[in-house]
Amino acid sequence: MKNKKGQFKKSKELLDRKIFPNFFIFIILLTLGGCIGGNGSTSFKGILFGPTNNLLQSASINDSVSVNYSLSPYVLTKDLPIDPIQPSISGSIEQCSSNPTLPTGLVISGTCTITGTPTINQPATNYTITASNLSQSKSATIVITVNANPPAALNFATPTFTFTAGAMPGFAPIVPNYTGTITNCTSDIPLPTGLSLGTTNCSLSGSPSTTQGPTNYTITASNAFGSTSTIITITVNIAPPSALNYAGSPFVFTQDATIAAIHPTYTGTVTACNSDIPLPAGLTLGTTTCVISGTPNTIQPATHYNITASNASGSISFPITITVNLAPPSALSYAGTPFTFTQGATITTATPSVTGTVTSCNSDIPLPAGLGINGTTCAISGTPTTTQSATNYTITASNAYGSTNTTISITVNPAPPTGLAYTPSALVFYKGVAGAATPTVTGTVTSCNPNVALPGGLTLNATTCAISGTPTVFQASANYTITASNSSGNTNTTISIMIFGTPPMKTMQTNCWDATGTIDATCVTASSAGQDGKLQKGTNPSFTNQTVNTTEYITIDNNTGLVWKTCHEGRSGATCTTGSDNLFNLATAITACNNLNAGTGYANRTNWRVPIISELETLANFDATANPRTFTAVFPGTLSNRYYWSSTPYLPTAGYTLVLNFGDAGTNATQTNIAGTYLRCVSP
């Protein structure tokens, strides 16, 4: 309201000063104009709208305002009064304002002059200053930055300080006097260890841990806008030792035994340490630590000592008592433990090392039968007569003043094995056929090992060295060194192992033919040697047909043990006349056999699969006079001159698999992805 009243008053004065004189002239002219019009009428034409308009325009032009701060931007200092910031102005200013409000502490007058003392820091900020009167207003933009006041007048009330090293607790922080704001405080050289400076107030605090003579330090307080310094002097004196204490007194030591160093506790620094009477011979007192150490070499009864720790500033004492007794035996030790002896073999005497005089030596439990211990040397000797596993014995050596003991372990093993032999030493196995070879050996065997791994499928018994198993690989004759051992020793022998292939499966062919096709029932003539029939001459065929679950038909080969599905896939019934003849590729053939394993399986069997070629060949009947050359009585419906799948790949050509044609009982190969072959599943 005050500003509005002032504005109104000034506006009234403006009217009085500028409008009223002109208005008086206007009235005169108005009167004259009316007279000139005549006819008793008054005319205002040309007077009201001419001179009056010019009059108002004249008043408006005379009140034009402008304001300009030519020195902007302004950089001010926090807490320092500023020089008035006066703008260049023109016209009559009735009111002046700032947007936003000026920094705290600054004010703007009605004439746009800025004065005051800024009390907060701020970055560069834009301010719009607006000057106005009744007729118009004009604005100018200025920039004001307020920086922190640099610190000044740094001083400590007492610039000379004397402290005591190690004093705990430390002194209360000493805060200096200063003006302005401190953001960093440093010393030209490091303060004594344990003292520190406050970063934002240069306060001195802490507890010095090392002594020093009077030393000058230049302390500098600063911020981004300046700095101030002062010099202080610091002396750190040594503290007298205090609270000396030897934990464990009275002390009992043993003659000729090095004592564990006895470290006292104390406060402060010790520069000298003394005993009121000499310590026992062989013991020493640390001159600056008061540590008692050494090896007492004479016995003595309990004796009192007064130990004094001191430095230049004072001393402290503590009483202790020391007794030195005669040494009991110590450091009993047997080199070579744990001991392993052999039953029936005289041992090398085991004599221990021991310090001091031994008058008696004992074992906590009796030594193994046949062994004894010397009563004054603790030596163990003799011939063990029984075996035993590792057993611990505590041996104690003693005299009238004490004892020492040690634990040893004794194992008594049987004699080492001897005479390992395989008969014959050249062993022959067959791939896929179980076999075994057991050697002879004298003594007890606890482990048996080959020098290299045995062929796949063969194992070596750990305690009999018997070789057994079913070989899974072929192998030419190779040598192996077999070692039989126990804890006392070992024996070994070298053997050779050869692994032949398994004999081919029997084809049920009982005759041989020579190269011209002449039958040779005995397979002994020279012309038939090497022919297929001679190599695979078998036994008489024997098959059994079974019906399972009423409608599931199988044929059992009594010679091979293989179980066949009586009908090939697609056919069913006792005579295989139901259904149709289905063709398969290898993938669908495998799926078809796998499908027979669903649930409880076809004929209660769940291992149906595609046969391998050697299994399929057992169904070939070379004695048949016409095709199909198979046993049609037990495999009805077998097709003539048609191929049946095996799962055996044709190795020379990828993507081909062996098949069997029962037209001539011959083997061929076909592409695995062509569905042109029949299938009979087998259950091994």
MARTOR-649354 format. One line per 2 residues: number of its first residue (from 1); their letters; for each residue x, y, z of C-alpha. Coordinates in nm, 2 decimals. Example, Ala and Ser with C-alpha at 12.3 -4.5 7.8 and 13.67 -1.06 7.14 Angstrom:
<fitors>
1 = as = 1.23,-0.45,0.78; 1.37,-0.11,0.71
</fitors>
This chain:
<fitors>
1 = mk = 0.00,0.00,0.00; 0.29,0.23,0.08
3 = nk = 0.43,0.20,-0.27; 0.09,0.25,-0.43
5 = kg = 0.03,0.57,-0.22; 0.37,0.70,-0.32
7 = qf = 0.30,0.63,-0.68; -0.04,0.81,-0.66
9 = kk = 0.12,1.11,-0.50; 0.39,1.13,-0.77
11 = sk = 0.13,1.09,-1.04; -0.08,1.38,-0.90
13 = el = 0.23,1.60,-0.89; 0.29,1.50,-1.26
15 = ld = -0.06,1.62,-1.35; -0.02,1.94,-1.16
17 = rk = 0.31,2.01,-1.32; 0.23,1.92,-1.68
19 = if = -0.14,1.89,-1.75; -0.30,2.18,-1.56
21 = pn = -0.11,2.47,-1.73; -0.19,2.33,-2.07
23 = ff = -0.55,2.27,-1.97; -0.58,2.63,-1.88
25 = if = -0.47,2.74,-2.22; -0.71,2.48,-2.36
27 = ii = -1.01,2.65,-2.18; -0.92,2.99,-2.32
29 = ll = -0.90,2.86,-2.67; -1.22,2.67,-2.63
31 = tl = -1.40,2.99,-2.53; -1.26,3.19,-2.82
33 = gg = -1.36,2.92,-3.06; -1.71,2.93,-2.94
35 = ci = -1.73,3.30,-3.00; -1.60,3.28,-3.35
37 = gg = -1.87,3.03,-3.44; -2.14,3.30,-3.41
39 = ng = -2.51,3.25,-3.41; -2.49,3.22,-3.03
41 = st = -2.34,2.87,-3.07; -2.01,2.73,-2.96
43 = sf = -1.80,2.50,-3.18; -1.52,2.27,-3.06
45 = kg = -1.42,2.15,-3.40; -1.05,2.17,-3.45
47 = il = -0.99,2.27,-3.09; -1.09,1.96,-2.90
49 = fg = -0.95,1.71,-3.14; -0.66,1.90,-3.26
51 = pt = -0.48,2.09,-2.98; -0.61,1.85,-2.70
53 = nn = -0.48,1.55,-2.88; -0.14,1.71,-2.93
55 = ll = -0.14,1.81,-2.57; -0.18,1.44,-2.45
57 = qs = 0.07,1.33,-2.70; 0.32,1.58,-2.57
59 = as = 0.27,1.45,-2.21; 0.33,1.09,-2.32
61 = in = 0.65,1.16,-2.51; 0.80,1.36,-2.22
63 = ds = 0.76,1.05,-1.98; 0.98,0.80,-2.19
65 = vs = 1.19,0.57,-1.96; 1.52,0.37,-2.02
67 = vn = 1.76,0.18,-1.79; 2.10,0.03,-1.86
69 = ys = 2.36,-0.15,-1.64; 2.67,-0.12,-1.85
71 = ls = 2.90,-0.30,-1.61; 2.71,-0.63,-1.59
73 = py = 2.80,-0.91,-1.51; 2.87,-0.83,-1.15
75 = vl = 3.09,-1.06,-0.93; 3.03,-0.99,-0.56
77 = tk = 3.18,-1.14,-0.24; 2.98,-1.30,0.04
79 = dl = 2.95,-1.10,0.36; 3.13,-0.79,0.20
81 = pi = 2.92,-0.47,0.15; 2.91,-0.39,-0.22
83 = dp = 2.96,-0.05,-0.39; 2.62,0.07,-0.50
85 = iq = 2.54,-0.06,-0.85; 2.39,0.24,-1.03
87 = ps = 2.24,0.21,-1.38; 2.22,0.47,-1.65
89 = is = 1.86,0.59,-1.67; 1.65,0.84,-1.86
91 = gs = 1.30,0.97,-1.81; 1.11,0.97,-1.48
93 = ie = 1.12,0.64,-1.29; 0.83,0.59,-1.05
95 = qc = 0.90,0.22,-0.96; 1.19,-0.04,-1.00
97 = ss = 1.17,-0.41,-0.94; 1.38,-0.73,-0.99
99 = np = 1.28,-1.08,-1.12; 1.38,-1.30,-0.96
101 = tl = 1.45,-1.15,-0.62; 1.80,-1.03,-0.57
103 = pt = 2.05,-1.24,-0.37; 1.98,-1.24,0.01
105 = gl = 2.12,-0.92,0.16; 2.09,-0.70,-0.16
107 = vi = 1.81,-0.45,-0.22; 1.70,-0.24,-0.52
109 = sg = 1.59,0.13,-0.48; 1.31,0.31,-0.66
111 = tc = 1.58,0.45,-0.89; 1.71,0.10,-0.97
113 = ti = 2.03,0.14,-0.76; 2.14,-0.20,-0.60
115 = tg = 2.30,-0.19,-0.26; 2.36,-0.41,0.05
117 = tp = 2.58,-0.71,0.16; 2.52,-1.05,0.00
119 = ti = 2.50,-1.32,0.27; 2.49,-1.64,0.06
121 = nq = 2.71,-1.78,-0.22; 2.55,-1.83,-0.56
123 = pa = 2.66,-1.90,-0.92; 2.61,-1.66,-1.20
125 = tn = 2.24,-1.58,-1.21; 2.03,-1.36,-1.45
127 = yt = 1.81,-1.09,-1.31; 1.56,-0.88,-1.51
129 = it = 1.54,-0.52,-1.37; 1.22,-0.33,-1.47
131 = as = 1.19,0.05,-1.44; 0.85,0.20,-1.49
133 = nl = 0.63,0.51,-1.45; 0.27,0.59,-1.51
135 = sq = 0.31,0.58,-1.89; 0.55,0.29,-1.96
137 = sk = 0.81,0.04,-1.83; 1.15,-0.07,-1.96
139 = sa = 1.37,-0.37,-1.85; 1.74,-0.46,-1.85
141 = ti = 1.90,-0.80,-1.77; 2.20,-0.82,-1.55
143 = vi = 2.41,-1.12,-1.42; 2.52,-1.14,-1.05
145 = tv = 2.76,-1.40,-0.90; 2.83,-1.42,-0.53
147 = na = 3.16,-1.59,-0.44; 3.27,-1.71,-0.09
149 = np = 3.47,-1.47,0.12; 3.83,-1.59,0.13
151 = pa = 3.96,-1.68,0.47; 4.16,-1.41,0.66
153 = al = 4.31,-1.32,0.99; 4.40,-1.69,1.08
155 = nf = 4.56,-1.71,1.42; 4.59,-1.94,1.72
157 = at = 4.54,-1.77,2.06; 4.87,-1.94,2.17
159 = pt = 5.09,-2.02,1.87; 5.34,-2.23,2.08
161 = ft = 5.23,-2.58,2.18; 5.40,-2.85,2.40
163 = ft = 5.26,-3.20,2.40; 5.35,-3.54,2.56
165 = ag = 5.41,-3.83,2.33; 5.15,-4.11,2.37
167 = am = 4.93,-3.92,2.60; 4.58,-4.08,2.61
169 = pg = 4.33,-3.95,2.57; 4.46,-3.67,2.34
171 = fa = 4.39,-3.31,2.40; 4.07,-3.13,2.31
173 = pi = 4.08,-2.98,1.95; 4.24,-2.64,1.94
175 = vp = 4.04,-2.41,1.71; 4.21,-2.10,1.57
177 = ny = 4.04,-1.76,1.50; 3.97,-1.66,1.14
179 = tg = 3.72,-1.49,0.92; 3.56,-1.61,0.60
181 = ti = 3.50,-1.97,0.49; 3.77,-2.24,0.50
183 = tn = 3.74,-2.53,0.26; 4.10,-2.66,0.30
185 = ct = 4.37,-2.64,0.56; 4.73,-2.75,0.52
187 = sd = 5.07,-2.74,0.68; 5.39,-2.67,0.49
189 = ip = 5.55,-2.98,0.65; 5.38,-3.28,0.80
191 = lp = 5.25,-3.24,1.16; 5.39,-3.48,1.42
193 = tg = 5.26,-3.83,1.38; 4.92,-3.86,1.55
195 = ls = 4.82,-3.49,1.50; 4.59,-3.36,1.23
197 = lg = 4.43,-3.04,1.11; 4.06,-2.99,1.07
199 = tt = 3.99,-2.95,0.69; 3.73,-2.68,0.73
201 = nc = 3.84,-2.50,1.05; 4.22,-2.57,1.08
203 = sl = 4.16,-2.71,1.43; 4.46,-2.90,1.58
205 = sg = 4.37,-3.24,1.73; 4.50,-3.59,1.81
207 = sp = 4.77,-3.74,2.03; 5.13,-3.73,1.91
209 = st = 5.31,-4.06,1.91; 5.67,-3.95,1.85
211 = tq = 5.89,-3.70,2.02; 6.05,-3.39,1.86
213 = gp = 6.21,-3.06,1.95; 6.04,-2.72,1.88
215 = tn = 5.94,-2.72,1.52; 5.77,-2.44,1.32
217 = yt = 5.47,-2.51,1.10; 5.31,-2.27,0.85
219 = it = 4.93,-2.34,0.86; 4.74,-2.22,0.55
221 = as = 4.36,-2.19,0.54; 4.21,-2.15,0.19
223 = na = 3.91,-2.17,-0.03; 3.87,-2.12,-0.40
225 = fg = 3.90,-1.74,-0.37; 4.20,-1.69,-0.15
227 = st = 4.40,-1.80,0.15; 4.56,-1.69,0.48
229 = st = 4.84,-1.83,0.69; 4.99,-1.83,1.04
231 = ii = 5.29,-1.99,1.20; 5.28,-2.22,1.51
233 = ti = 5.55,-2.40,1.70; 5.51,-2.76,1.83
235 = tv = 5.72,-2.95,2.08; 5.65,-3.32,2.17
237 = ni = 5.82,-3.44,2.49; 5.86,-3.80,2.59
239 = ap = 5.62,-3.94,2.86; 5.76,-4.11,3.16
241 = ps = 5.69,-4.49,3.16; 5.40,-4.62,3.37
243 = al = 5.19,-4.92,3.45; 5.49,-5.17,3.43
245 = ny = 5.36,-5.53,3.48; 5.50,-5.88,3.43
247 = ag = 5.21,-6.12,3.39; 5.29,-6.47,3.52
249 = sp = 5.52,-6.39,3.81; 5.64,-6.59,4.01
251 = fv = 5.84,-6.76,3.72; 5.97,-7.11,3.74
253 = ft = 6.24,-7.20,3.48; 6.44,-7.51,3.40
255 = qd = 6.81,-7.53,3.39; 6.95,-7.53,3.04
257 = at = 6.61,-7.48,2.89; 6.56,-7.17,2.68
259 = ia = 6.27,-6.97,2.82; 5.99,-6.82,2.62
261 = ai = 6.07,-6.45,2.62; 5.88,-6.26,2.89
263 = hp = 5.74,-5.94,2.76; 5.61,-5.69,3.02
265 = ty = 5.34,-5.44,2.95; 5.39,-5.07,3.02
267 = tg = 5.28,-4.73,2.90; 5.52,-4.48,2.75
269 = tv = 5.88,-4.50,2.62; 6.15,-4.69,2.80
271 = ta = 6.51,-4.58,2.74; 6.66,-4.79,3.03
273 = cn = 6.57,-5.11,3.22; 6.75,-5.25,3.53
275 = sd = 6.72,-5.51,3.80; 6.81,-5.43,4.16
277 = ip = 7.02,-5.76,4.17; 7.16,-5.96,3.87
279 = lp = 6.92,-6.20,3.71; 7.00,-6.58,3.72
281 = ag = 7.31,-6.66,3.50; 7.21,-6.70,3.14
283 = lt = 6.91,-6.46,3.16; 6.92,-6.11,3.02
285 = lg = 6.70,-5.80,3.06; 6.62,-5.59,2.75
287 = tt = 6.77,-5.25,2.81; 6.48,-5.06,2.63
289 = tc = 6.21,-5.33,2.64; 6.25,-5.49,2.99
291 = vi = 6.20,-5.83,2.81; 6.35,-6.12,3.01
293 = sg = 6.50,-6.39,2.79; 6.78,-6.65,2.76
295 = tp = 6.87,-6.99,2.90; 6.93,-7.02,3.28
297 = nt = 7.23,-7.24,3.34; 7.23,-7.26,3.72
299 = iq = 6.96,-7.38,3.96; 6.84,-7.14,4.23
301 = pa = 6.55,-7.12,4.48; 6.28,-6.86,4.45
303 = th = 6.45,-6.51,4.44; 6.29,-6.16,4.43
305 = yn = 6.39,-5.90,4.17; 6.28,-5.54,4.14
307 = it = 6.27,-5.44,3.77; 6.28,-5.06,3.70
309 = as = 6.18,-4.91,3.36; 6.28,-4.54,3.31
311 = na = 6.34,-4.25,3.06; 6.46,-3.89,3.10
313 = sg = 6.11,-3.80,3.24; 6.08,-4.06,3.51
315 = si = 6.06,-4.43,3.60; 5.83,-4.71,3.72
317 = sf = 5.92,-5.04,3.91; 5.77,-5.39,3.94
319 = pi = 5.87,-5.69,4.16; 5.90,-6.04,4.02
321 = ti = 6.02,-6.38,4.16; 6.23,-6.64,3.97
323 = tv = 6.30,-7.00,4.05; 6.54,-7.22,3.84
325 = nl = 6.50,-7.60,3.87; 6.71,-7.89,3.75
327 = ap = 6.61,-8.00,3.40; 6.40,-8.32,3.34
329 = ps = 6.47,-8.52,3.03; 6.33,-8.35,2.72
331 = al = 6.31,-8.36,2.34; 6.27,-8.74,2.32
333 = sy = 6.25,-8.83,1.95; 6.28,-9.14,1.73
335 = ag = 6.41,-9.08,1.38; 6.23,-9.30,1.13
337 = tp = 5.88,-9.33,1.29; 5.64,-9.46,1.18
339 = ft = 5.83,-9.79,1.18; 5.75,-10.08,0.95
341 = ft = 5.91,-10.41,1.04; 5.88,-10.76,0.89
343 = qg = 5.77,-11.06,1.09; 6.07,-11.29,1.17
345 = at = 6.33,-11.03,1.06; 6.56,-10.88,1.33
347 = it = 6.51,-10.50,1.33; 6.78,-10.24,1.32
349 = ta = 6.79,-10.10,1.68; 6.59,-9.77,1.70
351 = tp = 6.78,-9.55,1.94; 6.61,-9.21,2.01
353 = sv = 6.77,-8.87,2.08; 6.70,-8.71,2.42
355 = tg = 6.82,-8.41,2.62; 6.91,-8.46,2.99
357 = tv = 6.95,-8.76,3.21; 6.71,-9.06,3.18
359 = ts = 6.67,-9.30,3.46; 6.36,-9.48,3.34
361 = cn = 6.20,-9.55,3.01; 5.86,-9.71,2.95
363 = sd = 5.59,-9.77,2.68; 5.22,-9.71,2.76
365 = ip = 5.13,-10.05,2.61; 5.35,-10.36,2.55
367 = lp = 5.56,-10.35,2.23; 5.50,-10.61,1.96
369 = ag = 5.60,-10.96,2.07; 5.97,-11.01,2.03
371 = lg = 6.06,-10.64,2.07; 6.19,-10.47,2.39
373 = in = 6.29,-10.12,2.52; 6.61,-10.02,2.71
375 = gt = 6.53,-9.87,3.05; 6.79,-9.59,3.03
377 = tc = 6.84,-9.52,2.66; 6.48,-9.60,2.54
379 = ai = 6.64,-9.79,2.25; 6.40,-10.04,2.08
381 = sg = 6.54,-10.37,1.95; 6.45,-10.74,1.88
383 = tp = 6.28,-10.96,1.63; 5.90,-10.93,1.59
385 = tt = 5.72,-11.26,1.59; 5.37,-11.16,1.50
387 = tq = 5.22,-10.93,1.24; 5.01,-10.63,1.33
389 = sa = 4.87,-10.32,1.17; 5.00,-9.97,1.25
391 = tn = 4.98,-9.92,1.63; 5.07,-9.61,1.83
393 = yt = 5.30,-9.63,2.14; 5.37,-9.35,2.38
395 = it = 5.73,-9.38,2.50; 5.82,-9.18,2.83
397 = as = 6.17,-9.10,2.94; 6.19,-8.96,3.30
399 = na = 6.41,-8.87,3.60; 6.33,-8.74,3.95
401 = yg = 6.25,-8.39,3.81; 6.02,-8.47,3.53
403 = st = 5.97,-8.66,3.21; 5.93,-8.63,2.84
405 = nt = 5.74,-8.85,2.59; 5.69,-8.90,2.23
407 = ti = 5.45,-9.12,2.02; 5.58,-9.37,1.77
409 = si = 5.39,-9.60,1.53; 5.49,-9.96,1.47
411 = tv = 5.36,-10.19,1.19; 5.47,-10.55,1.15
413 = np = 5.41,-10.69,0.80; 5.42,-11.04,0.67
415 = ap = 5.70,-11.15,0.44; 5.68,-11.02,0.08
417 = pt = 5.52,-11.26,-0.18; 5.74,-11.46,-0.41
419 = gl = 5.72,-11.70,-0.70; 5.44,-11.54,-0.91
421 = ay = 5.38,-11.75,-1.22; 5.11,-11.80,-1.49
423 = tp = 5.10,-12.13,-1.67; 5.12,-12.09,-1.96
425 = sa = 5.28,-11.74,-1.97; 5.14,-11.68,-2.32
427 = lv = 4.77,-11.63,-2.26; 4.51,-11.64,-2.54
429 = fy = 4.16,-11.49,-2.51; 3.88,-11.44,-2.76
431 = kg = 3.69,-11.12,-2.82; 3.34,-11.14,-2.67
433 = va = 3.42,-11.48,-2.50; 3.47,-11.49,-2.12
435 = ga = 3.81,-11.63,-2.01; 4.03,-11.65,-1.70
437 = at = 4.39,-11.73,-1.60; 4.49,-11.78,-1.23
439 = pt = 4.87,-11.77,-1.13; 5.05,-11.94,-0.85
441 = vt = 5.22,-11.73,-0.58; 5.38,-11.78,-0.24
443 = gt = 5.29,-11.55,0.05; 5.02,-11.30,0.11
445 = vt = 4.92,-11.06,-0.17; 4.75,-10.73,-0.08
447 = sc = 4.77,-10.57,-0.42; 4.83,-10.68,-0.78
449 = np = 4.89,-10.44,-1.07; 5.00,-10.45,-1.44
451 = nv = 5.27,-10.22,-1.57; 5.02,-10.11,-1.84
453 = al = 4.64,-10.14,-1.86; 4.51,-10.48,-1.96
455 = pg = 4.31,-10.51,-2.28; 3.95,-10.37,-2.26
457 = gl = 3.72,-10.61,-2.08; 3.99,-10.79,-1.88
459 = tl = 4.05,-10.72,-1.51; 4.32,-10.82,-1.26
461 = na = 4.22,-10.95,-0.92; 4.38,-10.73,-0.65
463 = tt = 4.47,-11.02,-0.41; 4.50,-11.33,-0.64
465 = ca = 4.64,-11.17,-0.96; 4.38,-11.38,-1.16
467 = is = 4.31,-11.23,-1.50; 3.95,-11.26,-1.61
469 = gt = 3.67,-11.10,-1.81; 3.53,-11.08,-2.16
471 = pt = 3.77,-10.90,-2.40; 3.61,-10.62,-2.60
473 = vf = 3.89,-10.56,-2.84; 4.12,-10.75,-3.08
475 = qa = 4.49,-10.76,-2.99; 4.81,-10.90,-3.13
477 = sa = 5.04,-11.06,-2.87; 5.16,-10.80,-2.62
479 = ny = 5.37,-10.83,-2.30; 5.25,-10.73,-1.95
481 = ti = 5.45,-10.72,-1.63; 5.23,-10.83,-1.34
483 = ta = 5.34,-10.73,-0.99; 5.21,-10.90,-0.67
485 = sn = 5.29,-10.71,-0.35; 5.22,-10.65,0.01
487 = ss = 5.36,-10.40,0.26; 5.68,-10.58,0.29
489 = gn = 5.78,-10.62,-0.08; 5.67,-10.77,-0.41
491 = tn = 5.73,-11.02,-0.69; 5.66,-11.00,-1.06
493 = tt = 5.64,-11.19,-1.38; 5.60,-11.11,-1.75
495 = is = 5.32,-11.26,-1.96; 5.19,-11.21,-2.31
497 = im = 4.82,-11.17,-2.40; 4.67,-11.23,-2.75
499 = if = 4.30,-11.17,-2.83; 4.15,-11.34,-3.13
501 = gt = 3.81,-11.26,-3.29; 3.51,-11.46,-3.19
503 = pp = 3.42,-11.75,-3.41; 3.14,-11.65,-3.66
505 = mk = 2.79,-11.75,-3.57; 2.68,-12.09,-3.70
507 = tm = 2.47,-12.08,-4.02; 2.32,-12.43,-3.95
509 = qt = 2.50,-12.54,-4.27; 2.62,-12.89,-4.22
511 = nc = 2.78,-12.95,-4.57; 3.07,-12.80,-4.76
513 = wd = 3.10,-12.74,-5.13; 3.41,-12.70,-5.34
515 = at = 3.47,-12.43,-5.60; 3.28,-12.63,-5.87
517 = gt = 2.97,-12.67,-5.65; 3.03,-13.04,-5.57
519 = id = 2.91,-13.12,-5.22; 3.16,-13.25,-4.97
521 = at = 2.97,-13.37,-4.67; 3.28,-13.42,-4.46
523 = cv = 3.45,-13.08,-4.54; 3.79,-13.25,-4.55
525 = ta = 3.88,-13.26,-4.92; 4.15,-13.02,-5.03
527 = ss = 3.92,-12.86,-5.29; 3.67,-12.75,-5.01
529 = ag = 3.93,-12.59,-4.78; 3.87,-12.23,-4.72
531 = qd = 3.51,-12.23,-4.85; 3.24,-12.06,-4.65
533 = gk = 3.07,-12.38,-4.56; 3.39,-12.52,-4.40
535 = lq = 3.45,-12.21,-4.20; 3.10,-12.20,-4.06
537 = kg = 3.00,-12.56,-4.05; 2.75,-12.58,-3.76
539 = tn = 2.51,-12.81,-3.59; 2.17,-12.93,-3.70
541 = ps = 1.91,-12.66,-3.70; 1.66,-12.66,-3.41
543 = ft = 1.37,-12.42,-3.38; 1.06,-12.40,-3.15
545 = nq = 0.75,-12.20,-3.24; 0.55,-12.04,-2.95
547 = tv = 0.22,-11.86,-2.93; 0.20,-11.59,-2.66
549 = nt = -0.10,-11.39,-2.55; -0.31,-11.58,-2.80
551 = te = -0.22,-11.39,-3.12; 0.16,-11.32,-3.08
553 = yi = 0.38,-11.57,-3.26; 0.76,-11.62,-3.20
555 = ti = 1.02,-11.86,-3.32; 1.31,-11.96,-3.08
557 = dn = 1.64,-12.07,-3.23; 1.75,-12.34,-2.98
559 = nt = 2.11,-12.32,-3.10; 2.17,-11.94,-3.08
561 = gl = 1.91,-11.85,-2.82; 1.78,-11.58,-3.04
563 = vw = 1.40,-11.52,-3.04; 1.25,-11.41,-3.37
565 = kt = 0.92,-11.27,-3.47; 0.77,-11.56,-3.67
567 = ch = 0.62,-11.33,-3.94; 0.81,-11.04,-4.10
569 = eg = 0.66,-10.70,-4.03; 0.32,-10.64,-4.19
571 = rs = 0.22,-11.00,-4.16; 0.06,-11.18,-3.86
573 = ga = -0.11,-11.51,-3.77; 0.02,-11.86,-3.72
575 = tc = 0.09,-11.89,-4.10; 0.17,-11.52,-4.16
577 = tt = -0.12,-11.49,-4.42; -0.29,-11.20,-4.25
579 = gs = -0.19,-10.84,-4.34; 0.05,-10.73,-4.62
581 = dn = 0.42,-10.73,-4.70; 0.55,-10.39,-4.58
583 = lf = 0.87,-10.22,-4.72; 1.09,-10.01,-4.49
585 = nl = 1.40,-9.79,-4.50; 1.64,-9.84,-4.21
587 = at = 1.50,-9.56,-3.99; 1.14,-9.68,-4.02
589 = ai = 1.26,-10.04,-3.97; 1.42,-9.94,-3.64
591 = ta = 1.10,-9.76,-3.54; 0.89,-10.06,-3.63
593 = cn = 1.10,-10.30,-3.40; 1.10,-10.04,-3.12
595 = nl = 0.72,-10.02,-3.14; 0.71,-10.39,-3.04
597 = na = 0.86,-10.29,-2.70; 0.56,-10.07,-2.60
599 = gt = 0.38,-10.17,-2.28; 0.47,-10.53,-2.18
601 = gy = 0.61,-10.58,-2.53; 0.53,-10.82,-2.81
603 = an = 0.51,-11.17,-2.67; 0.60,-11.02,-2.33
605 = rt = 0.95,-10.91,-2.45; 1.07,-10.55,-2.46
607 = nw = 1.41,-10.57,-2.63; 1.30,-10.62,-3.00
609 = rv = 1.54,-10.46,-3.25; 1.67,-10.49,-3.61
611 = pi = 1.91,-10.79,-3.63; 2.28,-10.76,-3.71
613 = is = 2.39,-10.93,-4.03; 2.56,-11.23,-3.85
615 = el = 2.23,-11.29,-3.66; 2.03,-11.27,-3.98
617 = et = 2.27,-11.51,-4.16; 2.18,-11.79,-3.90
619 = la = 1.84,-11.81,-4.07; 1.99,-11.90,-4.41
621 = nf = 1.94,-12.26,-4.51; 2.20,-12.36,-4.77
623 = da = 2.06,-12.71,-4.78; 1.73,-12.59,-4.91
625 = ta = 1.66,-12.70,-5.27; 1.47,-12.39,-5.37
627 = np = 1.42,-12.04,-5.25; 1.35,-11.89,-5.01
629 = rt = 1.66,-12.05,-4.87; 1.54,-12.04,-4.50
631 = ft = 1.35,-12.26,-4.26; 1.00,-12.20,-4.40
633 = av = 0.84,-12.45,-4.16; 0.91,-12.22,-3.87
635 = fp = 0.92,-11.89,-4.07; 0.62,-11.92,-4.30
637 = gt = 0.56,-11.64,-4.55; 0.93,-11.56,-4.60
639 = ls = 0.95,-11.39,-4.95; 1.17,-11.54,-5.23
641 = nr = 1.43,-11.32,-5.39; 1.36,-11.04,-5.15
643 = yy = 1.61,-10.85,-4.92; 1.57,-10.83,-4.54
645 = ws = 1.72,-10.55,-4.33; 2.01,-10.59,-4.09
647 = st = 2.15,-10.30,-3.87; 2.51,-10.36,-3.98
649 = py = 2.66,-10.07,-4.18; 2.84,-10.14,-4.51
651 = lp = 3.17,-9.98,-4.42; 3.31,-9.92,-4.77
653 = ta = 3.03,-9.68,-4.86; 2.86,-9.43,-4.62
655 = gy = 2.48,-9.44,-4.62; 2.47,-9.81,-4.71
657 = tl = 2.36,-10.10,-4.48; 2.40,-10.48,-4.52
659 = vl = 2.09,-10.68,-4.62; 2.02,-11.05,-4.68
661 = nf = 1.84,-11.20,-4.98; 1.68,-11.54,-4.89
663 = gd = 1.66,-11.61,-5.26; 2.03,-11.72,-5.26
665 = ag = 2.11,-11.66,-4.89; 2.35,-11.39,-5.02
667 = tn = 2.45,-11.07,-4.85; 2.44,-10.73,-5.03
669 = at = 2.43,-10.36,-4.94; 2.15,-10.11,-5.00
671 = qt = 2.10,-9.74,-4.93; 1.96,-9.68,-4.58
673 = ni = 1.71,-9.42,-4.69; 1.53,-9.62,-4.96
675 = ag = 1.21,-9.80,-4.84; 1.26,-10.11,-5.05
677 = ty = 1.35,-10.38,-4.80; 1.16,-10.62,-4.57
679 = lr = 1.20,-10.66,-4.20; 1.20,-10.95,-3.94
681 = cv = 1.27,-10.83,-3.58; 1.48,-11.02,-3.33
683 = sp = 1.48,-11.03,-2.95; 1.82,-11.14,-2.82
</fitors>
